[in-house]
Amino acid sequence: MRPRLAVSLGDPAGIGPEVVLAALARPEVVARADAVVVGDAGLIAAAAERLGLPAPGAVHAPPEVACAPARLFEGRASAEGGRAAAAAVRAAVALVTGGQADALVTAPLNKEALGLAGEPYPGHTELLAAELKAPRVRMLLQGGALRVVLVTIHEALRDVPRLVTREAVVETCEVAAEGLARLGVARPRLALAALNPHAGDGGRFGREELEVLAPAVEEARARGLDVTGPHPADTLFARAARPGAGVDAVVACYHDQGLIPVKLAAFGKATNITLGLPILRTSPDHGTAYDIAGRGVAEADSFAEALLVAADLVARGARRL
């Protein structure tokens, strides 16, 4: 049976509808998966007509995803857009957990719109973790030869040192190793990025490396994991991005520390895979891009890659990572 993908439409005011339709029309995607797009049917049809793209073959539009036509490609955050986008994610999750789809692929949400809609979650990862009651969830970004797993995700930078605890680092290493093993990496080799410049330089630029990160590496290794570090981040990513470097994934302490190198190495081709969920979920490496919504110029490469990665994983027998 061909992989069946549930595709949430994303924020209707952004580029989500465009990249979804454009990616699903690509021959390589059509050849490898069946997809059902979850979102307001009227918006999806209007987007296809406006952009001159084929309408999707299957649409799932339960009442809760309804959204006013004015929100399509509106280019700004709204409570209605945030509500419809979150509802589409939940409805798509229900298709996967109910057995009507094998994997979830999500188009971008807008965090401001989620807040306006009263959603307590700053992004997909946190929403999915709560919806699926998954306490050990991490983001894995992969692009080119570089894979990165995050200890903290959508947090203010001032809060990161408090949140990067020994327990959080060890758990991230465990989740990363388990996910990479399901991706086919026999014995995942992880490298932990330092939090401070020059890995703290013996405590001169901060003591987190001495008091938190190095003990976390020791504990992870005692649990049987292949982890090194903490390594100075300014050189670690360049090394890890080279094929044959002996690093299967970098464990990064915070969002931008990990995502900037991935996007620099492979922007438009990188894929986000959520580790620790009871279902398989992928997404593109970009946001809603309100500034270009509806202009027909949004690149669909990353969304197509997210679809293909999900289809390949399903074809290999994966149902969760």
C-alpha positions as CSV (number, residue, x, y, z in Angstrom):
1,M,0.0,0.0,0.0
2,R,1.2,3.5,-0.9
3,P,2.1,5.8,2.0
4,R,-0.9,7.9,3.1
5,L,-0.1,11.4,4.3
6,A,-2.3,13.7,6.3
7,V,-1.3,17.3,5.4
8,S,-2.4,20.2,7.6
9,L,-2.9,23.4,5.6
10,G,-1.1,25.7,8.0
11,D,-2.0,29.4,8.6
12,P,-4.2,30.4,5.7
13,A,-2.8,33.9,5.8
14,G,0.7,32.7,4.9
15,I,2.3,30.6,2.3
16,G,1.1,27.3,3.7
17,P,-1.7,26.8,1.1
18,E,0.7,27.7,-1.7
19,V,3.5,25.4,-0.8
20,V,1.1,22.5,0.0
21,L,-0.6,22.7,-3.4
22,A,2.7,23.3,-5.3
23,A,4.5,20.4,-3.6
24,L,1.6,17.9,-4.0
25,A,1.5,18.7,-7.7
26,R,5.2,17.6,-8.2
27,P,5.5,14.4,-10.1
28,E,8.0,12.8,-7.6
29,V,5.5,13.4,-4.8
30,V,2.5,12.1,-6.8
31,A,4.5,9.0,-7.7
32,R,5.4,8.1,-4.1
33,A,2.4,9.0,-1.8
34,D,-1.3,9.6,-1.5
35,A,-2.2,12.7,0.5
36,V,-5.3,14.2,2.0
37,V,-5.2,17.9,2.8
38,V,-6.8,19.0,6.0
39,G,-8.3,22.5,6.0
40,D,-11.2,24.6,4.8
41,A,-12.3,23.2,1.5
42,G,-13.3,26.7,0.1
43,L,-9.9,28.2,0.9
44,I,-8.1,25.2,-0.7
45,A,-10.2,25.6,-3.9
46,A,-9.7,29.3,-3.9
47,A,-6.0,29.0,-3.5
48,A,-5.7,26.5,-6.3
49,E,-7.7,28.8,-8.6
50,R,-5.8,31.9,-7.7
51,L,-2.4,30.3,-8.2
52,G,-3.2,28.1,-11.2
53,L,-2.3,25.0,-9.3
54,P,-4.1,21.6,-9.3
55,A,-6.6,21.1,-6.5
56,P,-5.7,18.2,-4.3
57,G,-7.3,14.9,-4.9
58,A,-8.5,14.5,-1.4
59,V,-9.6,17.1,1.2
60,H,-10.7,16.6,4.8
61,A,-12.7,19.6,6.0
62,P,-14.5,18.9,9.3
63,P,-16.5,21.9,10.6
64,E,-13.8,23.0,13.1
65,V,-11.4,24.0,10.3
66,A,-13.8,26.4,8.7
67,C,-12.3,29.8,7.9
68,A,-13.5,33.0,6.2
69,P,-12.3,33.5,2.6
70,A,-10.8,36.9,3.6
71,R,-8.1,35.1,5.6
72,L,-6.6,33.4,2.5
73,F,-3.2,34.9,1.8
74,E,-4.1,37.9,4.1
75,G,-0.5,38.4,5.1
76,R,-1.1,39.1,8.8
77,A,-1.8,37.2,12.0
78,S,-5.4,36.8,13.1
79,A,-7.3,34.9,15.7
80,E,-9.4,33.2,13.1
81,G,-6.4,32.1,11.1
82,G,-4.6,30.8,14.2
83,R,-7.7,28.9,15.3
84,A,-8.3,27.3,11.8
85,A,-4.6,26.3,11.5
86,A,-4.6,24.7,15.0
87,A,-7.8,22.9,14.3
88,A,-6.4,21.5,11.0
89,V,-3.4,20.1,12.9
90,R,-5.7,18.4,15.4
91,A,-8.0,17.0,12.7
92,A,-4.9,15.7,10.8
93,V,-3.6,14.1,13.9
94,A,-7.0,12.3,14.3
95,L,-6.6,10.9,10.8
96,V,-3.2,9.4,11.7
97,T,-4.2,8.1,15.1
98,G,-7.4,6.7,13.7
99,G,-5.6,4.7,11.0
100,Q,-6.8,6.7,8.0
101,A,-3.3,8.1,7.4
102,D,0.2,6.8,8.1
103,A,2.0,10.1,8.8
104,L,1.4,13.8,9.5
105,V,3.1,16.6,7.4
106,T,2.4,20.1,8.7
107,A,2.5,23.4,6.8
108,P,3.7,26.4,8.8
109,L,1.8,27.9,11.7
110,N,2.3,31.5,13.0
111,K,3.0,31.8,16.6
112,E,1.4,35.2,17.0
113,A,-1.8,33.9,15.4
114,L,-1.8,31.0,17.7
115,G,-1.6,33.4,20.7
116,L,-4.4,35.5,19.3
117,A,-6.5,32.4,19.0
118,G,-5.9,31.6,22.7
119,E,-3.7,28.6,22.0
120,P,-1.2,28.1,24.8
121,Y,1.4,26.6,22.6
122,P,4.2,28.5,20.8
123,G,4.4,26.0,17.9
124,H,3.6,22.7,16.4
125,T,6.0,20.7,18.6
126,E,4.5,21.8,21.8
127,L,0.9,21.4,20.5
128,L,1.6,17.9,19.3
129,A,3.3,16.9,22.5
130,A,0.2,18.0,24.5
131,E,-2.3,16.6,22.0
132,L,-0.6,13.2,21.9
133,K,0.4,13.2,25.6
134,A,4.1,12.7,24.7
135,P,6.4,14.0,27.4
136,R,9.8,13.4,25.7
137,V,9.5,15.3,22.4
138,R,12.4,16.9,20.6
139,M,13.0,18.6,17.2
140,L,15.4,16.9,14.7
141,L,16.4,19.1,11.8
142,Q,18.2,17.5,9.0
143,G,19.7,19.1,5.9
144,G,22.5,17.8,3.7
145,A,25.0,15.9,6.0
146,L,23.9,17.8,9.1
147,R,21.4,16.7,11.7
148,V,20.6,18.7,14.8
149,V,18.5,17.9,17.8
150,L,17.5,20.6,20.2
151,V,17.5,20.6,24.0
152,T,15.2,23.6,24.3
153,I,13.0,24.8,21.5
154,H,10.8,27.9,21.6
155,E,12.2,29.7,24.6
156,A,13.5,33.2,25.2
157,L,17.3,33.3,25.1
158,R,17.4,34.7,28.7
159,D,15.7,31.5,29.9
160,V,17.9,29.0,28.1
161,P,20.7,28.7,30.8
162,R,18.1,27.8,33.4
163,L,16.4,25.2,31.1
164,V,19.5,23.5,29.9
165,T,19.8,21.1,32.9
166,R,21.7,17.9,33.2
167,E,18.5,16.0,33.1
168,A,17.3,17.8,29.9
169,V,20.5,17.2,28.1
170,V,20.7,13.5,29.0
171,E,17.0,13.0,28.0
172,T,17.7,14.8,24.7
173,C,20.6,12.5,24.0
174,E,18.4,9.5,24.7
175,V,15.6,10.7,22.5
176,A,18.0,11.6,19.7
177,A,19.7,8.2,19.9
178,E,16.4,6.3,19.8
179,G,15.1,8.4,16.9
180,L,18.3,8.0,14.9
181,A,18.2,4.2,15.5
182,R,14.7,4.1,14.0
183,L,16.1,6.1,11.0
184,G,18.6,3.3,10.5
185,V,21.7,4.6,12.3
186,A,23.1,1.5,14.0
187,R,25.0,3.2,16.8
188,P,24.3,7.0,16.7
189,R,27.2,9.2,17.4
190,L,26.2,12.4,19.1
191,A,28.2,15.6,19.7
192,L,27.0,18.1,22.3
193,A,27.4,21.8,21.5
194,A,28.6,24.0,24.3
195,L,26.3,26.8,25.6
196,N,29.0,29.5,26.1
197,P,31.8,30.8,23.7
198,H,34.8,28.6,23.5
199,A,33.0,26.0,25.7
200,G,33.3,28.3,28.6
201,D,37.1,28.4,28.4
202,G,37.5,26.6,31.7
203,G,34.8,28.6,33.4
204,R,36.0,32.1,32.3
205,F,32.9,32.6,30.1
206,G,30.4,30.7,32.2
207,R,30.3,27.5,34.2
208,E,27.5,25.6,32.5
209,E,30.0,23.4,30.6
210,L,31.7,22.4,33.8
211,E,28.7,22.0,36.1
212,V,25.9,20.9,33.7
213,L,27.1,19.8,30.2
214,A,30.2,17.8,30.9
215,P,28.4,15.8,33.8
216,A,25.5,15.3,31.4
217,V,27.8,13.8,28.8
218,E,29.3,11.5,31.4
219,E,25.9,10.3,32.5
220,A,24.7,9.7,28.9
221,R,27.8,7.7,28.3
222,A,27.3,5.7,31.4
223,R,23.8,4.8,30.0
224,G,25.5,3.4,26.9
225,L,25.2,6.3,24.5
226,D,28.0,7.5,22.2
227,V,28.2,11.2,23.2
228,T,31.1,13.6,23.1
229,G,31.4,17.2,24.2
230,P,30.7,19.8,25.1
231,H,32.4,21.2,22.0
232,P,32.7,24.9,21.1
233,A,29.7,25.5,18.8
234,D,31.5,27.8,16.4
235,T,33.7,24.9,15.1
236,L,31.5,21.9,15.9
237,F,28.8,22.6,13.2
238,A,31.3,23.1,10.4
239,R,33.0,19.8,11.3
240,A,29.7,17.9,11.7
241,A,28.4,19.1,8.4
242,R,31.2,17.3,6.5
243,P,30.4,13.8,5.3
244,G,32.5,11.3,7.2
245,A,33.0,13.5,10.2
246,G,32.0,10.8,12.6
247,V,29.0,12.8,13.9
248,D,25.5,11.5,13.3
249,A,23.8,14.4,15.0
250,V,24.7,17.6,17.0
251,V,22.8,18.2,20.2
252,A,22.3,21.9,20.4
253,C,21.3,23.8,23.5
254,Y,18.8,26.2,22.0
255,H,16.8,27.0,18.9
256,D,18.9,29.4,16.9
257,Q,22.2,27.7,17.9
258,G,21.0,24.6,16.0
259,L,18.7,26.0,13.3
260,I,21.0,28.6,11.9
261,P,23.7,26.1,10.8
262,V,21.1,23.8,9.3
263,K,19.4,26.5,7.3
264,L,22.7,27.9,6.2
265,A,23.8,24.5,4.9
266,A,20.5,23.5,3.3
267,F,17.8,26.1,3.4
268,G,14.8,25.1,1.3
269,K,15.9,21.4,1.5
270,A,16.0,20.8,5.2
271,T,13.3,18.9,7.0
272,N,12.0,18.9,10.6
273,I,11.2,15.5,12.1
274,T,9.6,15.4,15.5
275,L,11.2,12.8,17.8
276,G,9.3,11.2,20.7
277,L,5.8,11.3,19.3
278,P,3.6,8.2,19.0
279,I,3.1,9.1,15.3
280,L,5.4,10.1,12.4
281,R,5.5,13.9,11.7
282,T,7.6,16.0,9.4
283,S,7.5,19.7,8.4
284,P,9.4,22.2,6.2
285,D,12.2,24.4,7.5
286,H,10.5,27.7,7.1
287,G,7.6,29.8,8.5
288,T,4.5,31.5,7.2
289,A,6.3,34.2,5.2
290,Y,3.4,36.6,5.4
291,D,5.3,39.1,3.2
292,I,5.1,37.0,0.1
293,A,1.8,35.1,0.7
294,G,-0.4,34.6,-2.4
295,R,2.2,36.1,-4.8
296,G,3.0,32.7,-6.4
297,V,6.7,33.0,-5.5
298,A,7.0,30.8,-2.5
299,E,9.5,28.0,-2.8
300,A,7.9,24.6,-2.3
301,D,11.2,22.6,-2.2
302,S,11.3,22.2,1.6
303,F,7.6,21.1,1.8
304,A,8.1,18.6,-1.0
305,E,11.1,17.3,0.9
306,A,9.0,16.9,4.0
307,L,6.4,15.0,2.1
308,L,9.1,12.7,0.5
309,V,10.9,12.1,3.8
310,A,7.6,11.1,5.4
311,A,6.7,8.8,2.5
312,D,10.1,7.2,2.6
313,L,9.9,6.6,6.3
314,V,6.5,5.0,6.0
315,A,7.6,2.8,3.1
316,R,10.5,1.6,5.3
317,G,8.1,0.6,8.1
318,A,8.5,3.6,10.4
319,R,5.4,4.8,12.3
320,R,7.1,6.9,14.9
321,L,10.6,8.4,15.6
